[in-house]
């Protein structure tokens, strides 16, 4: 990257928001901890960083770091993932998350029935130490209707005015969940990595956007590293399908054999500039849209 390009990227990263930072401690190996991820975001001028762990709520970590570094400018947030460790599709875990200041609820990820079936032939992810096998979770009953616990969770999310994220539920589940969530007053809905494990077609993306959802694309899947699955042109296509106003980039980084989160932002922003993506659109997908989802002024 030339000095001119480095300066151009650095300017765009000011006020960036990462809603999907996988720093540690975690059950899986991580290449950096919460403090380092926070410091890198602070140094780059990020507006906010949101820690995601698949097994625990992260707000206490945020509070401790902000207490140690009271003059930092970057805001720190987290949420809860509704996997087995949190009691599954558990309204009590969601209520606790909201009362601690959590900004997001991820429906099941690694414990999602959809995820488990997708990796039936191999175990993923690999945790540092063996863990109990997950109990498959779905938001639908045997008749394909949304379960009562999911409805109650939608009510809690609506009242708390936080983000409902689809996790690793299949797209067919997302339509049922998001339609009910919208009817119950949920204003902020996010589809995590629609191109990975969720099963979204272009038509599905348009349909979910039509319900008011945002598409969150994982930077790790578009840059060099073990999670790469796509080219930058694929990301640009999905941006065009959803519209820049409904597209969010989250790093989904912290995993081994991949760049650190802020470095991932630098790489993807440079790639988007190489492909002549408008700077105003880049700003929307790395900053403005996510700022609105966590109630920060753009």
C-alpha positions in Angstrom: 0.0 0.0 0.0 1.4 3.4 -1.0 1.7 6.2 1.6 -1.0 8.0 -0.3 -3.3 5.0 -0.1 -2.5 4.4 3.5 -3.6 8.0 4.3 -6.7 7.6 2.2 -7.7 4.5 4.1 -6.8 5.9 7.5 -9.1 8.9 6.8 -12.0 6.6 5.9 -11.5 4.5 9.1 -12.1 7.4 11.4 -15.4 6.8 13.1 -15.6 3.2 11.8 -17.8 0.7 13.8 -17.0 -3.0 14.1 -20.1 -5.0 15.3 -18.4 -8.3 15.0 -15.0 -8.5 16.8 -13.9 -11.9 17.9 -11.1 -11.1 20.3 -10.5 -13.2 23.5 -10.6 -14.7 26.0 -12.7 -17.3 24.2 -13.1 -21.1 24.1 -11.5 -20.9 20.6 -7.9 -19.8 20.0 -7.7 -16.1 19.4 -4.8 -14.0 18.0 -5.6 -11.0 20.2 -7.4 -10.1 23.4 -10.1 -7.6 24.1 -7.6 -5.0 25.3 -5.5 -5.1 22.2 -8.5 -5.0 19.9 -9.7 -2.0 21.8 -6.3 -0.3 21.6 -6.0 -0.9 17.9 -9.5 0.5 17.3 -8.7 3.5 19.5 -5.5 4.2 17.6 -7.3 4.0 14.3 -10.0 6.5 15.4 -12.9 4.0 15.5 -16.1 5.2 17.0 -17.2 1.8 18.5 -16.2 -1.8 18.9 -18.6 -4.6 19.7 -17.2 -7.8 21.1 -18.8 -11.0 20.1 -18.4 -14.3 21.9 -20.5 -17.4 21.2 -20.6 -18.5 24.8 -20.7 -15.4 27.1 -22.0 -11.9 27.5 -19.2 -9.4 27.0 -20.5 -6.2 28.7 -18.6 -6.7 32.0 -15.3 -6.8 29.9 -16.3 -3.6 28.3 -17.0 -1.9 31.7 -13.7 -3.0 33.1 -11.7 -1.7 30.1 -13.6 1.6 30.1 -12.8 1.9 33.8 -9.1 1.3 33.2 -9.0 3.6 30.2 -11.5 6.3 31.1 -10.3 8.8 28.6 -10.6 6.6 25.6 -12.8 7.8 22.7 -13.9 4.4 21.3 -17.2 3.1 22.7 -17.2 -0.6 23.7 -20.2 -2.9 23.5 -21.2 -6.5 23.4 -24.3 -8.7 23.4 -25.4 -12.3 24.0 -25.4 -15.3 21.6 -28.3 -17.7 22.3 -26.3 -20.9 22.3 -26.5 -23.7 24.8 -24.1 -22.0 27.2 -26.7 -19.1 27.5 -29.6 -21.5 28.0 -30.4 -21.6 24.3 -33.3 -19.5 23.1 -33.7 -18.1 26.5 -35.6 -14.9 27.3 -33.8 -14.6 30.7 -30.4 -14.4 29.0 -31.8 -11.7 26.7 -33.3 -9.7 29.6 -29.9 -10.0 31.5 -28.1 -8.9 28.4 -30.3 -5.8 28.0 -30.0 -4.8 31.6 -26.2 -5.0 31.4 -26.3 -2.6 28.4 -26.0 -5.1 25.7 -26.6 -3.8 22.2 -27.3 -7.0 20.3 -28.8 -10.5 20.6 -27.5 -13.1 18.2 -29.9 -16.1 17.7 -28.1 -19.5 17.8 -24.8 -19.7 16.0 -22.7 -22.8 16.6 -25.6 -24.5 18.3 -28.0 -23.7 15.5 -29.5 -26.8 14.0 -28.6 -25.3 10.6 -25.0 -24.9 11.6 -24.7 -28.4 13.1 -26.2 -30.0 10.0 -23.9 -28.0 7.7 -20.9 -29.4 9.6 -22.2 -32.9 10.1 -19.1 -34.5 8.6 -16.7 -32.5 10.8 -16.6 -30.6 14.0 -16.5 -26.8 13.6 -15.4 -24.8 15.4 -12.4 -26.4 17.1 -12.3 -25.2 20.7 -9.0 -25.1 22.7 -10.4 -27.8 25.0 -13.1 -30.4 24.2 -16.6 -29.2 25.1 -19.9 -30.9 25.4 -21.6 -31.6 22.1 -24.1 -28.8 21.2 -27.9 -29.4 21.4 -29.3 -28.3 18.1 -31.5 -25.3 18.3 -34.2 -23.8 16.0 -36.7 -21.0 16.4 -39.4 -23.1 14.7 -41.7 -25.7 16.1 -42.6 -28.9 14.3 -45.3 -27.0 12.3 -42.9 -24.4 11.1 -44.2 -21.7 13.5 -42.1 -19.5 15.7 -41.7 -20.8 19.2 -43.1 -18.8 22.1 -39.6 -18.1 23.6 -38.6 -16.5 20.3 -41.7 -14.3 20.4 -40.9 -13.2 24.0 -37.3 -12.4 23.0 -38.6 -10.3 20.1 -40.7 -8.3 22.6 -37.7 -7.8 24.9 -35.5 -6.7 21.9 -38.2 -4.2 20.8 -38.6 -2.8 24.2 -34.8 -2.5 24.6 -34.4 -1.0 21.1 -31.4 -3.2 20.4 -30.3 -5.3 17.4 -31.8 -8.7 16.6 -29.2 -10.7 14.7 -30.0 -13.9 12.9 -26.9 -15.8 13.9 -26.5 -19.1 12.0 -30.2 -19.8 11.5 -31.2 -20.9 8.0 -32.7 -18.2 5.8 -36.0 -20.0 5.9 -36.0 -19.5 9.7 -35.0 -15.9 9.3 -38.0 -15.0 7.3 -40.4 -16.3 9.9 -38.4 -14.7 12.8 -37.9 -11.3 11.1 -41.5 -11.1 10.0 -42.7 -11.7 13.6 -40.1 -9.4 15.0 -41.1 -6.6 12.7 -44.8 -7.1 13.7 -43.7 -6.9 17.4 -41.9 -3.6 17.0 -38.3 -4.7 16.5 -36.6 -1.9 14.5 -33.1 -3.2 14.1 -32.5 -6.6 12.3 -29.2 -7.9 11.1 -28.4 -10.9 8.9 -25.0 -12.2 9.8 -22.8 -13.2 6.8 -25.7 -14.0 4.4 -23.3 -15.7 1.9 -22.0 -18.2 4.6 -24.1 -21.0 6.1 -27.3 -18.9 6.1 -28.2 -19.8 2.5 -29.2 -16.4 1.1 -29.8 -16.0 -2.6 -30.0 -12.5 -4.1 -33.8 -12.8 -4.0 -33.6 -13.7 -0.3 -31.4 -10.7 0.4 -33.9 -8.4 -1.3 -36.8 -10.0 0.6 -35.1 -9.6 4.0 -34.1 -6.0 3.2 -37.7 -5.5 2.3 -38.6 -6.5 5.9 -36.2 -3.8 7.2 -33.1 -6.0 7.8 -29.4 -5.0 7.2 -26.9 -7.4 5.6 -23.7 -7.8 7.6 -20.8 -9.1 5.6 -17.8 -10.6 7.4 -14.6 -8.9 6.2 -12.7 -12.1 7.0 -14.4 -13.8 4.1 -13.1 -11.3 1.5 -9.4 -10.8 2.5 -6.4 -13.2 2.6 -6.6 -15.7 5.5 -8.1 -19.1 6.4 -11.7 -17.8 6.3 -11.6 -16.3 2.8 -14.4 -17.5 0.6 -15.1 -14.7 -1.8 -13.5 -12.0 -3.9 -14.1 -8.3 -3.4 -16.3 -8.3 -6.5 -18.7 -10.7 -4.7 -19.0 -8.2 -1.9 -19.7 -5.4 -4.3 -22.4 -7.5 -6.0 -24.1 -8.2 -2.6 -23.8 -4.5 -1.8 -25.6 -3.7 -5.0 -28.3 -6.3 -4.3 -29.1 -4.9 -0.8 -28.1 -1.3 -1.4 -25.3 0.5 0.4 -27.9 1.9 2.9 -28.7 -1.6 4.1 -25.1 -3.1 4.1 -22.8 -3.3 7.1 -19.2 -4.6 7.3 -18.1 -6.4 10.4 -14.6 -7.8 10.8 -15.5 -11.3 12.2 -11.8 -11.4 12.9 -9.7 -12.5 15.9 -9.5 -16.0 14.6 -6.0 -17.5 14.0 -4.3 -17.5 10.6 -6.0 -14.3 9.7 -5.4 -10.5 10.1 -6.4 -8.6 13.2 -9.7 -6.8 13.1 -8.5 -3.2 12.3 -6.0 -4.6 9.8 -8.9 -6.4 8.1 -10.7 -3.1 7.8 -7.6 -1.5 6.2 -7.4 -4.3 3.7 -11.0 -4.4 2.6 -11.3 -0.6 2.4 -8.2 -0.5 0.1 -9.7 -3.2 -2.0 -13.0 -1.4 -2.4 -11.1 1.8 -3.4 -9.2 -0.3 -6.0 -12.6 -1.3 -7.4 -13.7 2.3 -7.6 -16.4 2.0 -4.9 -17.6 5.4 -4.0 -16.1 6.7 -0.7 -19.5 7.8 0.5 -20.8 4.2 0.2 -17.7 2.9 1.9 -18.3 5.2 4.8 -21.9 4.0 5.0 -21.0 0.3 5.2 -18.1 0.7 7.7 -19.5 3.5 9.9 -22.8 5.2 9.4 -25.1 2.3 9.1 -23.7 0.5 12.1 -23.7 3.7 14.2 -27.4 3.9 13.7 -27.9 0.4 14.8 -26.3 1.0 18.1 -27.8 4.5 18.6 -24.7 6.5 18.1 -24.9 9.8 16.2 -23.5 9.4 12.7 
